[in-house]
Amino acid sequence: VQLQASGGGLVQAGGSLRLSCAASTYTFSSYVMGWFRQAPGKEREIVAHIHWNGVNTFYADSVKGRFTISRDNAKNTVYLQMDSLKPGDTAVYYCAARGAGMKVFNYWGQGTEVTVSS
């Protein structure tokens, strides 16, 4: 599975961005899709993930109520809508896929950089 993330950029605090991640696989709907981020000098952390049905989702406490993950299985794409952005959201954002029966995310995209200015 190849993952291509896009949509990052520079935004002021309080602004919004939408990240997209396109997957090259015929079985996209079988994967749990996730977004992770890594800020400078920090470890990578989970932001959100979404199951095949688009209903079961998880959010890190730090983004609950501000970020929304969604997917379009017909387009093999997962999205991360980021609203009310804060400087602390500045990071490289990665999309990832977890195959059926897997306990870890085993496919990773190249990352897209998000910078939130104060």
CYANA upper distance limits for C-alpha pairs under 8 A (distance plus 0.5 A):
  1 VAL  CA     23 ALA  CA      7.15
  1 VAL  CA     24 SER  CA      6.20
  1 VAL  CA     25 THR  CA      6.13
  1 VAL  CA    107 TYR  CA      7.00
  2 GLN  CA     23 ALA  CA      6.17
  2 GLN  CA     24 SER  CA      5.73
  2 GLN  CA     25 THR  CA      7.91
  2 GLN  CA    107 TYR  CA      7.83
  2 GLN  CA    108 TRP  CA      8.02
  2 GLN  CA    109 GLY  CA      7.40
  3 LEU  CA     21 CYS  CA      6.84
  3 LEU  CA     22 ALA  CA      6.19
  3 LEU  CA     23 ALA  CA      5.13
  3 LEU  CA     24 SER  CA      7.08
  3 LEU  CA     95 CYS  CA      7.64
  3 LEU  CA     96 ALA  CA      7.82
  3 LEU  CA    107 TYR  CA      8.07
  3 LEU  CA    108 TRP  CA      6.83
  3 LEU  CA    109 GLY  CA      4.99
  3 LEU  CA    110 GLN  CA      7.94
  4 GLN  CA     21 CYS  CA      5.79
  4 GLN  CA     22 ALA  CA      5.70
  4 GLN  CA     23 ALA  CA      7.03
  4 GLN  CA     95 CYS  CA      8.46
  4 GLN  CA    109 GLY  CA      5.97
  4 GLN  CA    110 GLN  CA      7.15
  4 GLN  CA    111 GLY  CA      8.48
  5 ALA  CA     19 LEU  CA      7.57
  5 ALA  CA     20 SER  CA      6.11
  5 ALA  CA     21 CYS  CA      4.68
  5 ALA  CA     22 ALA  CA      7.03
  5 ALA  CA     94 TYR  CA      7.51
  5 ALA  CA     95 CYS  CA      7.01
  5 ALA  CA    109 GLY  CA      6.71
  5 ALA  CA    110 GLN  CA      7.24
  5 ALA  CA    111 GLY  CA      6.53
  5 ALA  CA    112 THR  CA      6.59
  6 SER  CA     19 LEU  CA      6.26
  6 SER  CA     20 SER  CA      5.82
  6 SER  CA     21 CYS  CA      6.82
  6 SER  CA    111 GLY  CA      8.34
  6 SER  CA    112 THR  CA      6.36
  7 GLY  CA     17 LEU  CA      7.62
  7 GLY  CA     18 ARG  CA      6.48
  7 GLY  CA     19 LEU  CA      4.98
  7 GLY  CA     20 SER  CA      6.59
  7 GLY  CA    112 THR  CA      7.53
  8 GLY  CA     17 LEU  CA      7.64
  8 GLY  CA     18 ARG  CA      8.12
  8 GLY  CA     19 LEU  CA      6.79
  8 GLY  CA    112 THR  CA      5.74
  8 GLY  CA    113 GLU  CA      5.61
  8 GLY  CA    114 VAL  CA      5.40
  8 GLY  CA    115 THR  CA      8.44
  9 GLY  CA     17 LEU  CA      8.41
  9 GLY  CA    113 GLU  CA      6.68
  9 GLY  CA    114 VAL  CA      5.53
  9 GLY  CA    115 THR  CA      6.66
 10 LEU  CA    114 VAL  CA      6.64
 10 LEU  CA    115 THR  CA      5.25
 10 LEU  CA    116 VAL  CA      6.44
 10 LEU  CA    117 SER  CA      7.85
 11 VAL  CA     15 GLY  CA      6.60
 11 VAL  CA     16 SER  CA      7.73
 11 VAL  CA     17 LEU  CA      8.18
 11 VAL  CA    114 VAL  CA      8.38
 11 VAL  CA    115 THR  CA      6.83
 11 VAL  CA    116 VAL  CA      5.54
 11 VAL  CA    117 SER  CA      6.77
 12 GLN  CA     85 LEU  CA      8.13
 12 GLN  CA    116 VAL  CA      5.86
 12 GLN  CA    117 SER  CA      5.26
 12 GLN  CA    118 SER  CA      6.63
 13 ALA  CA     84 SER  CA      7.43
 13 ALA  CA     85 LEU  CA      5.78
 13 ALA  CA     86 LYS  CA      5.49
 13 ALA  CA     87 PRO  CA      6.78
 13 ALA  CA    116 VAL  CA      6.20
 13 ALA  CA    117 SER  CA      6.17
 13 ALA  CA    118 SER  CA      5.80
 14 GLY  CA     83 ASP  CA      7.53
 14 GLY  CA     84 SER  CA      4.68
 14 GLY  CA     85 LEU  CA      5.37
 14 GLY  CA     86 LYS  CA      6.89
 15 GLY  CA     83 ASP  CA      6.64
 15 GLY  CA     84 SER  CA      6.00
 15 GLY  CA     85 LEU  CA      6.02
 16 SER  CA     81 GLN  CA      7.97
 16 SER  CA     82 MET  CA      5.89
 16 SER  CA     83 ASP  CA      4.90
 16 SER  CA     84 SER  CA      6.76
 16 SER  CA     85 LEU  CA      6.69
 17 LEU  CA     81 GLN  CA      6.69
 17 LEU  CA     82 MET  CA      5.74
 17 LEU  CA     83 ASP  CA      7.24
 18 ARG  CA     79 TYR  CA      7.31
 18 ARG  CA     80 LEU  CA      6.06
 18 ARG  CA     81 GLN  CA      4.90
 18 ARG  CA     82 MET  CA      6.40
 19 LEU  CA     79 TYR  CA      6.02
 19 LEU  CA     80 LEU  CA      5.49
 19 LEU  CA     81 GLN  CA      6.92
 19 LEU  CA     82 MET  CA      8.38
 20 SER  CA     77 THR  CA      7.22
 20 SER  CA     78 VAL  CA      6.35
 20 SER  CA     79 TYR  CA      5.05
 20 SER  CA     80 LEU  CA      7.03
 21 CYS  CA     77 THR  CA      5.91
 21 CYS  CA     78 VAL  CA      5.74
 21 CYS  CA     79 TYR  CA      6.83
 21 CYS  CA     95 CYS  CA      6.89
 21 CYS  CA    109 GLY  CA      8.49
 22 ALA  CA     75 LYS  CA      8.30
 22 ALA  CA     76 ASN  CA      6.34
 22 ALA  CA     77 THR  CA      4.98
 22 ALA  CA     78 VAL  CA      7.22
 23 ALA  CA     28 PHE  CA      7.50
 23 ALA  CA     76 ASN  CA      5.93
 23 ALA  CA     77 THR  CA      6.62
 24 SER  CA     28 PHE  CA      8.35
 24 SER  CA     76 ASN  CA      7.75
 25 THR  CA     76 ASN  CA      8.08
 27 THR  CA     31 TYR  CA      7.94
 28 PHE  CA     73 ASN  CA      7.01
 28 PHE  CA     76 ASN  CA      6.24
 29 SER  CA     52 TRP  CA      5.65
 29 SER  CA     53 ASN  CA      8.25
 29 SER  CA     73 ASN  CA      6.09
 29 SER  CA     76 ASN  CA      8.13
 30 SER  CA     52 TRP  CA      6.32
 30 SER  CA     99 GLY  CA      7.46
 30 SER  CA    100 ALA  CA      6.83
 31 TYR  CA     51 HIS  CA      7.59
 31 TYR  CA     52 TRP  CA      6.60
 31 TYR  CA     97 ALA  CA      6.47
 31 TYR  CA     98 ARG  CA      5.97
 31 TYR  CA     99 GLY  CA      5.49
 31 TYR  CA    100 ALA  CA      6.63
 32 VAL  CA     49 HIS  CA      7.41
 32 VAL  CA     50 ILE  CA      6.27
 32 VAL  CA     51 HIS  CA      5.14
 32 VAL  CA     52 TRP  CA      6.38
 32 VAL  CA     97 ALA  CA      6.25
 32 VAL  CA     98 ARG  CA      5.54
 32 VAL  CA     99 GLY  CA      7.15
 32 VAL  CA    100 ALA  CA      8.15
 33 MET  CA     49 HIS  CA      6.03
 33 MET  CA     50 ILE  CA      5.95
 33 MET  CA     51 HIS  CA      7.11
 33 MET  CA     52 TRP  CA      8.41
 33 MET  CA     78 VAL  CA      7.53
 33 MET  CA     95 CYS  CA      7.74
 33 MET  CA     96 ALA  CA      6.31
 33 MET  CA     97 ALA  CA      5.14
 33 MET  CA     98 ARG  CA      6.84
 34 GLY  CA     46 ILE  CA      8.11
 34 GLY  CA     47 VAL  CA      8.03
 34 GLY  CA     48 ALA  CA      6.14
 34 GLY  CA     49 HIS  CA      4.43
 34 GLY  CA     50 ILE  CA      6.80
 34 GLY  CA     95 CYS  CA      6.11
 34 GLY  CA     96 ALA  CA      5.62
 34 GLY  CA     97 ALA  CA      6.73
 34 GLY  CA     98 ARG  CA      8.44
 34 GLY  CA    105 PHE  CA      8.47
 35 TRP  CA     46 ILE  CA      6.87
 35 TRP  CA     47 VAL  CA      5.94
 35 TRP  CA     48 ALA  CA      5.88
 35 TRP  CA     49 HIS  CA      6.69
 35 TRP  CA     80 LEU  CA      8.06
 35 TRP  CA     93 TYR  CA      7.27
 35 TRP  CA     94 TYR  CA      6.11
 35 TRP  CA     95 CYS  CA      4.98
 35 TRP  CA     96 ALA  CA      6.71
 36 PHE  CA     44 ARG  CA      7.14
 36 PHE  CA     45 GLU  CA      5.98
 36 PHE  CA     46 ILE  CA      4.87
 36 PHE  CA     47 VAL  CA      5.49
 36 PHE  CA     48 ALA  CA      7.55
 36 PHE  CA     93 TYR  CA      6.17
 36 PHE  CA     94 TYR  CA      5.59
 36 PHE  CA     95 CYS  CA      6.75
 36 PHE  CA     96 ALA  CA      8.04
 37 ARG  CA     44 ARG  CA      5.98
 37 ARG  CA     45 GLU  CA      6.01
 37 ARG  CA     46 ILE  CA      7.05
 37 ARG  CA     47 VAL  CA      7.13
 37 ARG  CA     91 ALA  CA      6.34
 37 ARG  CA     92 VAL  CA      5.94
 37 ARG  CA     93 TYR  CA      4.77
 37 ARG  CA     94 TYR  CA      6.37
 38 GLN  CA     42 LYS  CA      6.76
 38 GLN  CA     43 GLU  CA      6.41
 38 GLN  CA     44 ARG  CA      4.76
 38 GLN  CA     45 GLU  CA      6.85
 38 GLN  CA     91 ALA  CA      5.71
 38 GLN  CA     92 VAL  CA      5.84
 38 GLN  CA     93 TYR  CA      7.10
 39 ALA  CA     43 GLU  CA      7.71
 39 ALA  CA     44 ARG  CA      7.79
 39 ALA  CA     90 THR  CA      6.84
 39 ALA  CA     91 ALA  CA      4.63
 39 ALA  CA     92 VAL  CA      6.85
 40 PRO  CA     91 ALA  CA      7.35
 46 ILE  CA     60 ALA  CA      7.16
 47 VAL  CA     59 TYR  CA      6.38
 47 VAL  CA     60 ALA  CA      5.72
 47 VAL  CA     63 VAL  CA      7.58
 48 ALA  CA     57 THR  CA      7.65
 48 ALA  CA     58 PHE  CA      5.74
 48 ALA  CA     59 TYR  CA      4.86
 48 ALA  CA     60 ALA  CA      6.69
 48 ALA  CA     69 ILE  CA      7.17
 49 HIS  CA     57 THR  CA      6.13
 49 HIS  CA     58 PHE  CA      5.79
 49 HIS  CA     59 TYR  CA      7.36
 49 HIS  CA     69 ILE  CA      7.49
 50 ILE  CA     54 GLY  CA      6.50
 50 ILE  CA     55 VAL  CA      7.75
 50 ILE  CA     56 ASN  CA      6.34
 50 ILE  CA     57 THR  CA      4.94
 50 ILE  CA     58 PHE  CA      7.10
 50 ILE  CA     69 ILE  CA      7.32
 50 ILE  CA     70 SER  CA      7.49
 50 ILE  CA     71 ARG  CA      8.21
 51 HIS  CA     55 VAL  CA      7.34
 51 HIS  CA     56 ASN  CA      5.88
 51 HIS  CA     57 THR  CA      6.90
 54 GLY  CA     70 SER  CA      6.83
 54 GLY  CA     71 ARG  CA      6.69
 57 THR  CA     69 ILE  CA      8.09
 59 TYR  CA     63 VAL  CA      7.07
 59 TYR  CA     64 LYS  CA      6.29
 60 ALA  CA     64 LYS  CA      6.82
 63 VAL  CA     67 PHE  CA      6.10
 66 ARG  CA     82 MET  CA      6.68
 66 ARG  CA     83 ASP  CA      5.64
 66 ARG  CA     84 SER  CA      6.51
 66 ARG  CA     85 LEU  CA      8.13
 67 PHE  CA     80 LEU  CA      7.20
 67 PHE  CA     81 GLN  CA      5.97
 67 PHE  CA     82 MET  CA      4.97
 67 PHE  CA     83 ASP  CA      6.47
 68 THR  CA     79 TYR  CA      8.50
 68 THR  CA     80 LEU  CA      6.15
 68 THR  CA     81 GLN  CA      5.52
 68 THR  CA     82 MET  CA      7.11
 69 ILE  CA     78 VAL  CA      7.83
 69 ILE  CA     79 TYR  CA      6.12
 69 ILE  CA     80 LEU  CA      5.08
 69 ILE  CA     81 GLN  CA      6.84
 70 SER  CA     78 VAL  CA      6.29
 70 SER  CA     79 TYR  CA      5.72
 70 SER  CA     80 LEU  CA      7.09
 71 ARG  CA     76 ASN  CA      8.24
 71 ARG  CA     77 THR  CA      6.26
 71 ARG  CA     78 VAL  CA      4.64
 71 ARG  CA     79 TYR  CA      6.40
 72 ASP  CA     76 ASN  CA      6.59
 72 ASP  CA     77 THR  CA      5.92
 72 ASP  CA     78 VAL  CA      6.81
 73 ASN  CA     77 THR  CA      6.97
 85 LEU  CA     89 ASP  CA      6.98
 85 LEU  CA    116 VAL  CA      7.28
 86 LYS  CA     90 THR  CA      8.09
 86 LYS  CA    116 VAL  CA      6.63
 86 LYS  CA    117 SER  CA      8.27
 86 LYS  CA    118 SER  CA      8.06
 87 PRO  CA    115 THR  CA      7.84
 87 PRO  CA    116 VAL  CA      5.19
 87 PRO  CA    117 SER  CA      6.22
 87 PRO  CA    118 SER  CA      6.55
 88 GLY  CA    116 VAL  CA      8.09
 89 ASP  CA    114 VAL  CA      8.07
 89 ASP  CA    115 THR  CA      7.98
 89 ASP  CA    116 VAL  CA      7.19
 90 THR  CA    113 GLU  CA      8.35
 90 THR  CA    114 VAL  CA      5.89
 90 THR  CA    115 THR  CA      5.09
 90 THR  CA    116 VAL  CA      5.92
 91 ALA  CA    113 GLU  CA      6.55
 91 ALA  CA    114 VAL  CA      5.99
 91 ALA  CA    115 THR  CA      7.11
 92 VAL  CA    111 GLY  CA      6.37
 92 VAL  CA    112 THR  CA      5.95
 92 VAL  CA    113 GLU  CA      4.75
 92 VAL  CA    114 VAL  CA      6.46
 93 TYR  CA    111 GLY  CA      5.70
 93 TYR  CA    112 THR  CA      5.72
 93 TYR  CA    113 GLU  CA      6.55
 93 TYR  CA    114 VAL  CA      7.51
 94 TYR  CA    108 TRP  CA      7.48
 94 TYR  CA    109 GLY  CA      6.37
 94 TYR  CA    110 GLN  CA      7.05
 94 TYR  CA    111 GLY  CA      4.80
 94 TYR  CA    112 THR  CA      7.01
 95 CYS  CA    108 TRP  CA      6.56
 95 CYS  CA    109 GLY  CA      5.94
 95 CYS  CA    110 GLN  CA      8.48
 95 CYS  CA    111 GLY  CA      7.49
 96 ALA  CA    105 PHE  CA      6.55
 96 ALA  CA    106 ASN  CA      7.74
 96 ALA  CA    107 TYR  CA      5.90
 96 ALA  CA    108 TRP  CA      4.93
 96 ALA  CA    109 GLY  CA      6.66
 97 ALA  CA    105 PHE  CA      5.85
 97 ALA  CA    106 ASN  CA      6.73
 97 ALA  CA    107 TYR  CA      5.55
 97 ALA  CA    108 TRP  CA      7.10
 98 ARG  CA    102 MET  CA      6.69
 98 ARG  CA    103 LYS  CA      7.93
 98 ARG  CA    104 VAL  CA      6.65
 98 ARG  CA    105 PHE  CA      4.68
 98 ARG  CA    106 ASN  CA      6.12
 98 ARG  CA    107 TYR  CA      7.23
 99 GLY  CA    105 PHE  CA      7.82
 99 GLY  CA    106 ASN  CA      7.71
